[in-house]
Amino acid sequence: MKSLLLARIAIVASLLAPYSLVIAQGVETDPAISGLLSGLRVPLTMQAADLSADYHAVRISTGAAPDPVAGMLPFMMLGVSTTGGAQNLDLQKALALSWTKGDIVLVGAERFLVSYKLDLNPVDFVMRTARVPGQEAEKPAPLPTDLRLALVKLNAIQEIEYAPKMTPDNFRRILGAGRAPTVMDAVGERADETVTVSNMKQVALSLVMYTNDYDDVLPYAQGTHAVQYVTYPYLKNIKAWETRNPNGGEFRFNLAVGGVSMPAFEAPAETPMVYESKAWPDGKRTVGFLDGHVKRVDQEEWKKMQKFLTRWLPASGKPFPLNYGKDWKPAG
């Protein structure tokens, strides 16, 4: 079985020989560009540990032919299992991503988007993770953490898809390339907490203003998107619904309070109106309450609030349609 795997890779390698300096998916990979970039502050390589928070993971689609290496991956994987399971699935996704801050450089007369990709092709991926069924799995080889420069012609780009769940920290976790936390990391995390609390305060205020204008009745929504839709005239900033939580997640409206009149609540200051769907690494999450105040609560406090996430008070009137505001796109 092992010989079969090696035979497949040998065949693939021979097929790929003409593509050693190919421009795949419109991305410039030829090291010769280093001469053209000599006067620019654009490193040709960087480490995963050096990815800062202003780098974003994206999938870039161009009009060029698909990467011939990636196209051979299913053939190489026939009859072969891999070590790592879900981690390898994450790694396969990471292979398709580019990291960029949105910087543009001029090379000759062409403009390029500056991005970086993991320096690991599918052939290397199979060799590092392959396991022959029935044999004891070997310890996987260490993964490279090098990122290579990938310049993408602006006029070749058809689509750029943002991958918000793939943060630099998540990427490093997949690669096992974590670094020791620094003072600046702590400062950055506190800044993210502050921004998230500020965002939720804006959201909570918009809900209070909406409720005041509609006879003290909270929006009778069947989804958070509908609440974003009806409160946007008060908020006018859809980005206020975003969290900086490194674990991901989103702001959610507490559907259990929708359509209920404010005077019906016995303890508005203890009843969650909007909350983060995921806890932060420290176990806390941001919660906005019916009286408009916002705070970060720990796991113990959050457990006590679970009873408020199931409807216990009658609503008045009819709920918004299920897809209310579905086709709405906020300005900007």
N, C-alpha and C positions, 0 to 999 in steps of 0.2 A: 504493500500500500504506500509505503514511504517512497519507494522507487517510482511509483505511478505519479505521485505528487511532484517529485523532482523532474520527471519527464515532462509533465505538463508545463512546469515553469520554464524548462529549457526551451520547449517549443515556443512559448509565449515570448521569451527573450529574443529568440531569433526573428520572430515576426516583428518585434518592436525595434530592432536595430536601426532601421531607417529613420525612426522617430526620435532619436536621441536628443536632437535640438529642436523638436517640434514646438510650434506655438499652439498650445492647447487652449481651446475655448477663448481665443482672442487674448490670452494672457502671455506676455513676453517673458520667456524663461531663459533666453540665451545670455550667458555670463558676459558676452561681449558688450552689453549695454553699460557695463561699469565705466567704460571710457567716456561714454556720453553723459554719465551722471557724475563725473568727477568733480564738477563745480557745484553740485547740489548736496545738501545735507540729507541724503536718503541712504540709510544703511542697507547693504545688500542682504544681510541676514540679521536676525534678532532671536532672542530666547523667549520661550513661552513665559518665563518668570518675569520678563520685562514688559509684558502687555499691561498697559495702564487702563484705568476705567474709561478713558476717552476712545479706546478702540472698540469697534462694534463688529460682531460676527454677522456676515452676510453671505447669501448665495448669489453669485453673479452669473447671469445668463447672457450669452452672446450669440451671434449668428454663425460662429465657426463650427467646424465638425466636432463631434464628441471626442473626449480624450481616449485614444486608442488603448491606453493602459487600463483605465477603469472599465472599458468595454470587455476586457478579457477576464475580469475578476470572477464572474459566474462560472466560466469554463474551468478555472483553476480550483474552484471550491467544490467541484463535483466529487462526491464520495469522501470529502475531507471535513472533519469537524474542527472547531477551534477552541482554544482555551479562553477563558475570560467571560463568556456568556454575554450578559447585558453590557458589560464594560466595552466589549468589542463592537457591539452595535453602536454605542456612543462614539467609539473611535472612528467607525465607518462614516458616521455623520460628520465628525470633525474633519475628516479628509476632504469633504466637499465644501467646507467653509473657507472664506477669506476673512482676514481681519483688516479693518481700515478705519482711519479717522476722517476720511473724506478729503484728504489732501490731493491736489492735482499738480503734476509736473509737466514741463514742456521738454520733449525730446525731439530735436530737430524741429519739424513743423507740426508734429502731432502732440496732442494733449492726452495724458494718461492719468488714470486713477491709481494712487499708490495703495497697494494692499500687500498682505503677507499670507502665505499658506504653509501648512505643516509640511516639512520636508520628509515625507514618507509616502511612497507610491504603493498601489495595491499589491504589487509583487512582494515588496518588503513586508507589507502587512500580513500576507499569507504565510511567509516564511517565519515570521516572528510568533504567530499564533496557531500554526497548524498542529494538529494532533491526529495521529492515526487511531481510529476506533479500536478498542481492545487493548491498547497499550497505555502504560502509565503516562500521564501527562507530564511533560517536562516544564520546568519553570520558564515562563515566557522571557524572552530577551528584553532588556530595557528598551523603552520607547525613546526615540529621539525627541528632543524638545526644541530643535532648531526650526525657525520659520524663515522661509526664503522670500525675497522680494518678488512680487508678481505685479507687473504693470499692465493695466487693462486699458485699451484704447477706448476713449469716451464714445466715439462714434460707432463702436462695435457693440456697446452695451444695449441689450434689449430689456433686461429686467434686473433689478436688485431687490432681493427678498431679505428682509431683516430677520434675524434669528434671536429674539430677545432672551430666550432661556439659556443660550450659550454665552454666559458671561466669562470674562477672563479667568475668574476664580474656578468656575465649573470646568473650563477647558484645562486648566492646570491640574485639577483633580482627576480628570480622565487620564491625563498623561502621567500622573504621579509626579508632577513637577512642582509641587507646592514649595513655598518659600517661608521662611520664618517671618512672623508678623513684625512689623516695625511700628515706631511711634506714628509715622505718617499714615499707616493703615488704620490705626485707631482714630486718628483725626478725621480721615476720610469717612469711616463708618459713622462717626458721630454727625458729620455733615449730612450724610444720607438720611440718618434718622430725623434730623431737623427739617430737611426738605420734605420728607414724607409726612411728618406731623403738620407742617405748614400747608401742604396740599390737602390733607384731610380736613383741616380747619376751613379751607375755602369751600370744600364740598359740603361740609356740615352747615355752613352759613347759607349756602344756596338752597339747601333743603329747608332750613328754617324760614327763609324768605318766601319760598314757594308755598309752604304750609300757611304762612300768615295771609297770603293772597287768596288761598282757597279754603276759607272758613275753618282754619286750623286742622284741616284733614291732610294727612301725609299722602304722597302719591301712591295710588292703588296700582302698582306695577307688578308684572309677572316676571320681570327680569331687570337686571341692573342697567342694561342698555336703554330701556324705556325711561328710567330715572335720569340718566345722563341727558336724554333728549328733552325732557320737560324742564330740567333745571338749567339747561344751557343758557337761556336768556338772562339768568341771574349770574351765572358763573363766567360765561364767555371765555373759558379756558379749559378745553377738554384735557389738556395735559395735567391739570390738577387732580385728575383721577388716577394718576400714575404713582406707583410706589417705587422707592429706591431699594427695596428689600433684595439683598444678594441671593436669597433663596427663591426669588421670583414671586409669583402670586399677583393679586390684583385687589382693588377696592371693590367691595360688594355691598349693595344695599340690603338691609335686613327686611326681606319680603314679609316677615311676620308682623311688621308694624304698618305695612302698606294699607291705605284706606281707613285707618283708625284715626279718630278725633283726638287731638292732643290732651284735652281735659280728661280723657278716659285712663290715662296712665297715672299710676300712683307714684312712681319714682322715675321721672324723666331723666334725672341725672345719673341713673344707674342702668338705663335701658339702652342697649346699642342700636344705633340707627344706621351706621355704615362701619365696615371693619375690613381689616386685611385678611385675605383668605389663607395666608401662610404666616407662620411665625418666623422671626428673624433668627440668626444663629444663636443669639442670647436667650431664645425662648419666648421673647416678648413680641407683641403685635400691636399695631395702632388701631384704636377704636374711637369713633365719633358718637357721642350720645345725643339723645333727643333734645336736651337743653342747649346743644350747640358746642359744648366743651369737648376737647379731644385729649386723650392721653394714651401712653403705651402701657399695656397690662401684661402681667406675667402669666404663666400657664395656669397657676392656681386660680387667679382672678377670672381668666378666660373660661375655665371649667364651670364656674358659678354662673356665667352669663349664658351658657348653652340653653337654659330654659327659655330665654327670651328670643331664641331663634326659631321657635315653633309657635304658631299663632295661638294666642290664648284670649284675645279680645275680639269681639265682632267688628267687622269692617262695614262701612256705610257706602251705599251706591254700588256701581258696577266696576270691575277691574278694567284697566286698559286692555285692549286686544293683545293677544299673545305676542304678536310680532310688531307691536307698536313702536314706531321709530326705526324699524329694521333698515329701511333704505336711506335713512338720514345720515349725512356726512357732515361733521362739524366744519365750519370755516377754518382754514388754516391748518 
